[in-house]
Every structure is written in structure tokens, then in C-alpha cells.
Amino acid sequence: MLPPSQILAQGLRFLLLSLCLLLPVHTKVQAQVRLLSEEFPPVNFSQDGVPKGLAVEVVQEIQRRLGQKQGIEFMPWARAFREVKGVGTVALFSMARTPEREKQFKWVGPIVTFYSSIYAPAQNGMRLRSMEDAKRATAVLVVRDWFTAEELKTLGFQNLLPVTDPGTAIRMLLAKRAPFFATERLSMPQIMAKAGVADEALEIVYSYASSEGYIAFSADTPDAEVKAWSDRLRDLKHDGTFLAIYKRWLPKDNPPLER
């Protein structure tokens, strides 16, 4: 038989354990967001393995304020687009928010404005007076799953020639594999430089739309996590941090501050 002191000690331990099991659990489990991006300078890109760009700095500042340290994975856009449409807590930036994509993702932004333009080789005399002219062209190069490709599909284009990346499109354009390339103009100077193509080799022959770029979260991402990111972005816009980052990368452009 146990001494009375040991019996009392065991009884107290049993009582404490029972109370713990009855108490509600309030532990907050923070979602670990998998962050995806693509090579799209100067908005988001990598240099010697280091993430850089306007959107990268905005994302990293939001992470800092949330106490998060997830790395950023760079991959071709088509692959990243598939990943963020899949399962899990995933975010892809910077993504144009279009009607076709609206219900597929949860949105934080805007963080940048994209401008859609059609390019052709310079000094070849080719001009477009309207989108109908572009529809009648033999082909229009687009990057697969980019918003510019979705825009033209929505407008009824039947002559689109999809490629995996803008560098490939530029090379095909200069090789006269197609007369036009529909793309986003902010990134073109650095994409052309990376491809070893001089600025004057291509020219804009038609500009037709603008779209706002966001951080797009997968449907599986908890609403609380999306709200936390949205709240921190709002703080960045209110305290001047967002404007400072934007003007460092795009000094001539107007930042989307209204939201």
C-alpha cells in the first residue's frame, strides 16, 4: 500500500491532467505560404540566386512585418501558374487580376500596373491601326498563360502562337517566325538585354490595355492569412514604404496607392 503522501501526489497529477484535457485549445497555427515567382524584371526576378525587384521587396517587407521568412521560388510562369491553382497554401506574384482569374484565387494588392503592347521588329514598316488589324495577322506570339495571352483569347484572337517565355518570343520575332509579339512593356527592356537584343531592335506598334498586378493566393490559403498579408500591404501604403520601393524601381510610373 502506498504512503498517503504518494497517493495525494498521484491524485493531484490525475486532476491536473483531467483539467488540461477539458480546457479548449487556442494554439494558433500560422500557415506557411509557399511563395512562387518568375523572371520578370524589374518587377520580380533573381540575380545570382538572390530575389530582387519591386514586387520582391514589397513581399519581403510584408514577410518581415508578419515575422515570416519563407524563401521565394523562381520558375517558368506556366509551371508556377499550375502550382498556385493546385492544393496547399501557395502564393504567386505578380499576377494580373483579370475577370477570367478572379474566382480562382484570393487577391492581395494591387502592387504594380501592367501595360499591354504589341511589338514588331523595328524599321520593317509594319503598323497596326486597330486590334482588328492584329487579328488578321498571320500570327501573334504570346507567352503561354500570361495575362496578355488571356486578354487576346477573350477578344477572339484565333492566330495566337504560344511560347514558354518572352526570350523565345523575341528570338522568333527577329527570325521572322511571326510578325508580332503581344506582351507587357515594363519588363521588355531588361528581357531584351538578357536576350542580347538591342533596345532599338524592336518597337511598339500598338498599345491596347492596362491591368493591375497582385499577389495571388491559392484557393486553399486560409482567409486569415490572406487578410494578414492584405493588412500589412495597406500599412506599407499608408506609411510611405510602398511608395519608396515603387519609385526606386519604376521612378517614372504611377504606383497603385488607392487600394
Phi, psi and omega per residue, in radians:
M1 nan 2.367 -3.119
L2 -1.304 2.591 3.058
P3 -1.085 2.698 3.138
P4 -0.978 -0.616 -3.116
S5 -1.123 -0.713 3.130
Q6 -1.221 -0.654 3.100
I7 -1.086 -0.724 3.130
L8 -1.140 -0.721 -3.138
A9 -1.112 -0.766 3.117
Q10 -1.113 -0.667 3.122
G11 -1.120 -0.696 3.126
L12 -1.165 -0.716 3.122
R13 -1.093 -0.736 3.134
F14 -1.108 -0.709 3.135
L15 -1.126 -0.760 3.135
L16 -1.114 -0.712 3.119
L17 -1.111 -0.728 3.136
S18 -1.103 -0.723 3.132
L19 -1.130 -0.695 3.136
C20 -1.103 -0.678 -3.139
L21 -1.198 -0.482 -3.128
L22 -1.441 -0.411 -3.088
L23 -1.251 2.455 3.085
P24 -1.186 2.567 -3.141
V25 -1.623 2.186 -3.112
H26 -2.025 0.311 -3.126
T27 -1.140 2.213 -3.140
K28 -1.603 2.072 3.114
V29 -1.701 1.990 -3.099
Q30 -1.443 2.302 3.124
A31 -1.144 2.428 3.044
Q32 -1.714 1.832 -3.066
V33 -1.395 2.232 3.011
R34 -1.493 2.095 -3.035
L35 -1.759 2.150 -3.129
L36 -2.077 2.584 3.066
S37 -2.696 3.121 -3.136
E38 -2.313 2.990 3.083
E39 -1.396 1.717 -3.067
F40 -2.498 1.163 -3.100
P41 -1.189 2.577 0.041
P42 -1.624 0.222 -3.075
V43 -1.351 -0.909 3.045
N44 -2.626 2.267 3.140
F45 -2.885 3.004 3.084
S46 -2.090 2.562 3.122
Q47 -2.355 1.993 -3.069
D48 0.946 0.683 3.097
G49 1.426 0.025 -3.102
V50 -1.845 2.174 3.107
P51 -1.120 2.372 3.137
K52 -2.502 2.928 3.046
G53 2.085 2.928 -3.115
L54 -0.993 -0.984 -3.091
A55 -1.151 -0.617 3.109
V56 -1.053 -0.788 3.140
E57 -1.136 -0.650 3.094
V58 -1.133 -0.821 3.135
V59 -1.074 -0.772 -3.121
Q60 -1.162 -0.587 3.090
E61 -1.225 -0.667 3.046
I62 -1.089 -0.775 3.096
Q63 -1.000 -0.793 -3.114
R64 -1.034 -0.739 -3.120
R65 -1.268 -0.404 3.083
L66 -1.592 -0.113 -3.102
G67 1.295 0.507 -3.137
Q68 -1.896 2.648 -3.066
K69 -2.375 0.449 -3.126
Q70 -1.112 2.479 3.087
G71 -1.353 2.918 -3.140
I72 -1.898 2.230 3.127
E73 -1.709 2.204 3.085
F74 -1.782 2.339 -3.118
M75 -2.743 2.893 3.086
P76 -0.989 2.556 -3.047
W77 -0.991 -0.786 -3.075
A78 -1.021 -0.708 3.127
R79 -1.195 -0.795 3.136
A80 -1.062 -0.685 3.139
F81 -1.096 -0.704 3.085
R82 -1.134 -0.729 -3.095
E83 -1.095 -0.778 -3.077
V84 -1.273 -0.328 3.072
K85 -1.490 -0.098 -3.120
G86 -1.567 -2.731 -3.086
V87 -1.530 2.823 3.081
G88 1.719 3.025 3.137
T89 -1.602 1.772 -3.010
V90 -2.338 2.515 3.043
A91 -2.289 2.456 3.122
L92 -2.207 2.283 3.115
F93 -2.450 2.601 -0.008
S94 -1.773 2.304 -3.077
M95 -2.000 2.303 3.065
A96 -1.189 2.328 3.137
R97 -1.568 1.837 -3.090
T98 -2.027 2.794 3.111
P99 -1.001 -0.597 -3.131
E100 -1.170 -0.500 -3.084
R101 -1.701 -0.208 -2.928
E102 -0.863 -0.869 -3.037
K103 -1.518 -0.078 -3.122
Q104 -1.444 -0.383 -2.998
F105 -2.358 2.966 2.981
K106 -1.920 2.340 -2.859
W107 -1.960 2.431 2.999
V108 -2.242 2.102 -3.110
G109 2.732 -2.812 0.097
P110 -1.408 2.759 3.124
I111 -2.142 -0.145 3.131
V112 -2.846 2.799 3.050
T113 -2.018 2.237 3.104
F114 -1.724 2.573 3.137
Y115 -2.174 2.148 -3.082
S116 -1.565 2.267 -3.130
S117 -2.492 2.754 3.070
I118 -1.936 2.235 -3.107
Y119 -1.876 2.690 3.021
A120 -2.504 2.811 3.031
P121 -1.007 2.431 -3.086
A122 -1.209 2.596 3.010
Q123 1.069 0.478 3.066
N124 -1.786 0.043 3.057
G125 1.411 0.013 -3.104
M126 -1.417 2.308 3.138
R127 -2.414 2.617 3.057
L128 -2.084 2.285 3.102
R129 -1.740 -0.265 -3.109
S130 -2.834 2.988 3.070
M131 -1.199 -0.478 3.091
E132 -1.111 -0.629 3.050
D133 -1.050 -0.755 -3.141
A134 -1.136 -0.621 3.120
K135 -1.128 -0.500 -3.109
R136 -1.525 -0.072 3.137
A137 -1.180 2.768 3.139
T138 -1.096 -0.601 3.105
A139 -2.894 2.638 3.024
V140 -2.229 2.040 3.113
L141 -1.229 2.432 3.040
V142 -2.482 2.700 3.042
V143 -1.510 2.241 -3.060
R144 -0.984 2.249 3.100
D145 1.250 0.066 2.989
W146 -1.267 2.735 -3.121
F147 -1.125 -0.502 3.109
T148 -1.113 -0.643 3.079
A149 -1.163 -0.730 3.132
E150 -1.127 -0.691 3.119
E151 -1.004 -0.847 -3.061
L152 -1.231 -0.601 3.048
K153 -1.068 -0.752 3.135
T154 -1.090 -0.579 -3.138
L155 -1.411 0.017 3.046
G156 1.597 0.291 3.111
F157 -1.164 2.289 3.100
Q158 -1.940 0.049 -3.021
N159 -2.018 0.455 -3.095
L160 -1.359 2.442 3.111
L161 -2.092 1.701 -3.063
P162 -1.321 2.490 3.031
V163 -2.311 2.968 -3.025
T164 -1.424 -0.458 -3.079
D165 -2.696 2.795 -3.083
P166 -1.159 -0.537 3.108
G167 -1.056 -0.721 3.086
T168 -1.100 -0.721 3.128
A169 -1.086 -0.724 3.140
I170 -1.101 -0.772 3.136
R171 -1.112 -0.725 3.125
M172 -1.166 -0.631 3.119
L173 -1.115 -0.810 -3.132
L174 -1.222 -0.443 3.090
A175 -1.493 0.075 3.107
K176 1.108 0.556 3.031
R177 -1.349 -0.316 3.081
A178 -2.766 2.654 -3.078
P179 -1.454 -0.378 -3.029
F180 -2.409 2.724 3.078
F181 -2.362 2.023 3.101
A182 -1.632 2.141 -3.031
T183 -2.691 -2.941 -3.135
E184 -1.867 2.259 -2.933
R185 -1.385 -0.414 -3.100
L186 -1.009 -0.696 -3.037
S187 -1.500 -0.249 -2.973
M188 -1.067 -0.742 -3.129
P189 -0.991 -0.790 -3.111
Q190 -1.330 -0.573 3.083
I191 -1.144 -0.710 3.099
M192 -1.141 -0.720 3.118
A193 -1.087 -0.739 3.131
K194 -1.116 -0.576 3.130
A195 -1.439 -0.034 -3.134
G196 1.310 0.468 -3.116
V197 -1.901 2.285 -3.123
A198 -1.187 2.621 -3.138
D199 -0.951 -0.691 -3.043
E200 -1.390 -0.007 -3.115
A201 -1.281 -0.469 3.141
L202 -2.188 2.744 3.078
E203 -2.500 2.663 3.076
I204 -1.359 2.214 3.121
V205 -1.914 -0.164 3.065
Y206 -2.919 2.331 3.036
S207 -2.042 2.381 -2.948
Y208 -2.383 -0.199 -3.086
A209 -2.898 2.891 2.983
S210 -2.402 2.617 3.141
S211 -2.481 2.638 3.124
E212 -1.627 2.424 -3.136
G213 -1.697 2.447 -3.062
Y214 -2.254 2.981 2.844
I215 -1.573 2.041 -3.087
A216 -1.775 2.132 3.131
F217 -1.753 2.540 3.119
S218 -1.096 2.774 -3.140
A219 -1.094 -0.470 -3.140
D220 -1.328 -0.249 -3.088
T221 -1.137 2.262 3.131
P222 -1.018 2.445 -3.138
D223 -1.016 -0.608 -3.134
A224 -1.108 -0.625 3.121
E225 -1.209 -0.762 3.117
V226 -1.083 -0.737 3.129
K227 -1.106 -0.688 3.129
A228 -1.074 -0.747 3.102
W229 -1.154 -0.730 3.141
S230 -1.123 -0.715 3.129
D231 -1.115 -0.733 -3.141
R232 -1.189 -0.647 3.082
L233 -1.108 -0.717 3.091
R234 -1.050 -0.702 3.102
D235 -1.080 -0.734 3.122
L236 -1.052 -0.683 -3.136
K237 -1.257 -0.602 -3.108
H238 -1.311 -0.611 -3.049
D239 -1.647 0.082 3.055
G240 1.599 -0.110 -3.114
T241 -1.140 -0.770 -3.125
F242 -1.065 -0.799 -3.139
L243 -1.056 -0.738 -3.134
A244 -1.096 -0.748 3.110
I245 -1.116 -0.794 -3.076
Y246 -1.071 -0.825 -3.085
K247 -1.217 -0.416 3.085
R248 -1.186 -0.594 -3.098
W249 -1.708 -0.635 -3.106
L250 -2.275 1.265 -3.025
P251 -1.108 -0.417 -3.086
K252 -1.685 -0.066 -3.056
D253 -1.758 2.705 3.107
N254 -1.633 2.118 -3.098
P255 -1.293 2.594 3.088
P256 -1.399 1.553 -3.048
L257 -1.711 -0.241 -2.972
E258 -1.210 -0.341 -3.119
R259 -2.249 nan nan
